Amino acid sequence: MIGVEKMRVIAVVGSGIAGDEAALAARKTDPKARVVMITRDPYPLYSACVLANYVSGEIPRERVFLRTPDDYTRDGIEILMSRQVVDWHPDRHVLCLDDEGELSYDRLIIATGSRPFIPPLPGVEKEGVVTLKTLRDADIMRDVQGKSAVVVGSGPIGIETAVALHRRGWSVSLVELLDRILPRLFDIPLASSLQERLESRGIQVFLREKVLEILGEERVSGVRTDQRTIPADLVILVIGMRPDLELAKKGELVLGVSGGIQVDEHMRTNRTDVWACGDCVESQDMVTGRKGLFMLWNNARIQGRVAGANAAGDTKRYPGSLNLTSVSFFGEACASVGLLSSDLSPTEAQVIHRKGLRREFWLVLQDNRIVGAQALGHTERVGGLVGLILRGEDLRKTIIKGSTRSERRRIWPLRGLRRDLLRLSNFQ
């Protein structure tokens, strides 16, 4: 009797962009495998990047979605929606589901993503205290009736949420503990320019303030900081994200120094039949070489492709994460990549700052090499500088000492900055 080859089962836990790309890559690499995706979400893949646009009413709900259930069927991927993995027996290769069912697998990919950090504030449990991470969060915010909101945290999600509510006619206050808005993306000069533009539209910004308590009875009525009391019908906590490690801990996966799941360059964990990708993993910064959490859409997308292909038998390598972020509000586009000058010591950082009427550009150098860039308006320059940053080129060779045509084409984002670079490099 001729033996029948056993179909390999590749399970993917999580249906965000990392999980989705992992499932597609696994299917492409091993067309004969059974690929099963498990997600607690009741709907298919959607873009978290446009949730604020949905909250503001700029786009309808259907435009949030990137996939339909039929897409998974077409691609040969089984998807179990509204299901949760409640236990994991890695030695038996078994996942236990919340309906008391079990799924046996040969290879497992963990793409559980991240969860909002909810600080232990008095009153945080009150009705009207929300965050903006999921489509369900956005649905709740769309349904809330009120006139005033306090957004706690001024990262990209905080800024976009504040703008979304302002577009709906709400009075919005933004509270930030640190000395500037978007503190992980911009140095003080550009952050101050962005703050001025928010305030000119009527959004109040309070820096260096700590939220002490959320006020109200059953429903929120305001926020008390260490400096003032702010009335609010809605409080949005967007203080940051933490890796969702509930499943990883059940399987005793090793965590990295930053708290994410530790993986090698192939996205493999300490268990040889388990890979991980997306917001739940620790990866290496392509600019600095440091390990960290880089919870950005494009990083998760590439990690998912690598993890999925390798779980299906390939040997692809993840090159590292890039801290490239863009934010748009009130028609303004701003972007940041690499290090801030505040990440370096005053003796290490070299800065070129150009400011025009509507555009602003901030270049960070260390030892005549570009390590970071920030822009308000000139966002195409930031994208164009990625190659220079990653190559670590000494700009004295490519700009100051004269360059070939091909070299000049590579450094087009630096047009007009030769005099500044000469000054920084002390060339006569």
HULINWO-V570220 format. One line per field, one symbol per residue. ss: DSSP state (2 for helix, 1 for strand, 0 for the rest). psi: psi as a letter, one per 20 degrees, with the letter a starting at -180 (. if undefined). burial: + if it has 24 or more other C-alpha atoms within 12 Angstrom, else -. Layout:
ss=???
psi=???
burial=???
This chain:
ss=00000000111110002222222222222000011111000000010222222222000022221000222222001111000011111000011110000111001111000111000001000010110000222222222000011111000222222222222000111110000000000002222222222222000111000011111100111111100011100111100011100222220000100000110000010000011102221111100000110000222222222222222000000000100111111001111111002220000001111110000111111100111111110022222202222220002222220000222222022200022222222000
psi=ppqppppppoppopkahggghggghgghhniiqoppppqiqjraproiijhhhggijhqrhhihqirrhhggghjkpppnqkqqoirpnhhilppprijjrqoprhqppolibrqqpoqmqpjiiqpjorrngrhgghgghhippaiqqppopkaghgghgggghhhjjqpppppphajqrlhihqrgghhhghghhghhijppporkppphqprrdhqqiappajirpoqpippoomirqqpojgghhhjlqpqahiirppqaijkqaipijprqrbiiqprpphghiqqapnmqghghggggggggghhjirlqppirqpmoqqppqkjppqqqqbqrhiirqhhhppppoppagiqppoppqpljppiqqqqoflhhhghiigggghhkqoihhhggjqrrghghhhkhijpjjgghhgghikp.
burial=--------++++++++++++++++++++++--++++++++--+++++++++++++++---+--++-+----+--+++++++-++++++-+--+++++-----++++++++++++-+-++---++-++++++++++++++-++-+-+-+++++++++++++++++++++-++++++++++++++++++++++-+++-+++---+++++-++++++++---++++++----+++++++++++++++++++--+-++++--+++++++++++-+-++++++++++++++++--+++++++++++++++++++++++--+-+-+++++++++++-++++++++++-------++++++----++++++++-+++++++++++++++++++++++-+++++-+++---------+++++---+-++--++---
